């Protein structure tokens, strides 16, 4: 929500226009089962790929409703989850970590 010092519409897409939700991979939490608590937006999906580099594990998750998101966690967290490519899991992103931006224009002929 804009603050009182923000001009109406400044930095926000027009009502009804397409938007994208943007967040850092470090803002995504992964769970084997749905969780209760502060992060209320739980997104079910399937592990699509896993890559370990620079002391972190990046997990690509194909969400049930289509998009693919990335989560970046520690190797210890990945080992604790005991997941593999193709297995189901739940993703959560705290609402305060999500940014709303205008959706990119479609690419095509």
C-alpha positions as semicolon CSV with decimal commas, in nm:
position;residue;x (nm);y (nm);z (nm)
1;X;0,000;0,000;0,000
2;X;0,128;0,348;-0,074
3;X;0,207;0,568;0,221
4;X;0,036;0,902;0,281
5;X;0,340;1,075;0,130
6;X;0,316;0,878;-0,196
7;X;0,126;1,037;-0,483
8;X;-0,175;0,825;-0,590
9;X;-0,068;0,568;-0,848
10;X;0,303;0,649;-0,817
11;X;0,499;0,330;-0,872
12;X;0,189;0,111;-0,887
13;X;0,042;-0,057;-1,195
14;X;-0,294;0,072;-1,314
15;X;-0,596;-0,111;-1,167
16;X;-0,678;-0,419;-1,373
17;X;-0,340;-0,430;-1,550
18;X;-0,132;-0,751;-1,542
19;X;0,130;-0,773;-1,269
20;X;0,415;-1,000;-1,161
21;X;0,509;-1,085;-0,805
22;X;0,883;-1,063;-0,742
23;X;1,081;-1,197;-0,445
24;X;1,431;-1,317;-0,372
25;X;1,499;-1,694;-0,368
26;X;1,622;-1,650;-0,009
27;X;1,270;-1,538;0,089
28;X;1,119;-1,878;0,000
29;X;1,078;-2,142;0,271
30;X;1,033;-2,509;0,178
31;X;0,833;-2,773;0,366
32;X;0,750;-3,140;0,317
33;X;0,396;-3,086;0,456
34;X;0,171;-2,778;0,480
35;X;0,260;-2,552;0,774
36;X;0,056;-2,338;1,010
37;X;0,173;-1,998;1,129
38;X;0,288;-1,660;1,005
39;X;0,350;-1,744;0,637
40;X;-0,010;-1,805;0,532
41;X;0,042;-1,834;0,158
42;X;0,143;-2,194;0,102
43;X;0,208;-2,291;-0,258
44;X;0,216;-2,662;-0,349
45;X;0,460;-2,779;-0,613
46;X;0,713;-3,035;-0,731
47;X;1,094;-3,018;-0,713
48;X;1,206;-2,959;-1,071
49;X;1,583;-2,917;-1,028
50;X;1,847;-2,879;-0,759
51;X;2,183;-2,705;-0,791
52;X;2,449;-2,669;-0,522
53;X;2,697;-2,383;-0,566
54;X;2,877;-2,128;-0,352
55;X;2,774;-2,299;-0,028
56;X;2,399;-2,280;-0,100
57;X;2,140;-2,502;-0,265
58;X;1,905;-2,356;-0,525
59;X;1,582;-2,553;-0,561
60;X;1,360;-2,490;-0,865
61;X;0,997;-2,570;-0,790
62;X;0,719;-2,607;-1,048
63;X;0,410;-2,478;-0,870
64;X;0,081;-2,658;-0,923
65;X;-0,071;-2,354;-1,094
66;X;0,208;-2,323;-1,352
67;X;0,488;-2,083;-1,255
68;X;0,835;-2,202;-1,160
69;X;1,003;-2,036;-0,862
70;X;1,345;-2,073;-0,703
71;X;1,433;-2,114;-0,337
72;X;1,784;-2,076;-0,199
73;X;1,860;-2,269;0,120
74;X;2,157;-2,410;0,308
75;X;2,290;-2,760;0,238
76;X;2,189;-2,856;0,594
77;X;1,829;-2,747;0,529
78;X;1,823;-2,943;0,201
79;X;1,955;-3,254;0,378
80;X;1,693;-3,215;0,651
81;X;1,412;-3,196;0,395
82;X;1,518;-3,530;0,242
83;X;1,364;-3,442;-0,094
84;X;1,461;-3,525;-0,451
85;X;1,367;-3,411;-0,800
86;X;1,007;-3,506;-0,874
87;X;0,889;-3,500;-0,513
88;X;0,605;-3,279;-0,385
89;X;0,664;-3,000;-0,136
90;X;0,514;-2,673;-0,008
91;X;0,664;-2,328;-0,060
92;X;0,596;-2,018;0,143
93;X;0,697;-1,656;0,097
94;X;0,635;-1,397;0,366
95;X;0,410;-1,127;0,225
96;X;0,652;-0,853;0,332
97;X;0,914;-0,998;0,093
98;X;0,692;-0,979;-0,219
99;X;0,706;-0,684;-0,459
100;X;0,440;-0,609;-0,719
101;X;0,563;-0,491;-1,061
102;X;0,397;-0,442;-1,400
103;X;0,401;-0,768;-1,597
104;X;0,633;-0,773;-1,897
105;X;0,465;-0,738;-2,236
106;X;0,400;-1,070;-2,413
107;X;0,664;-1,172;-2,668
108;X;0,543;-1,307;-2,997
109;X;0,480;-1,250;-3,365
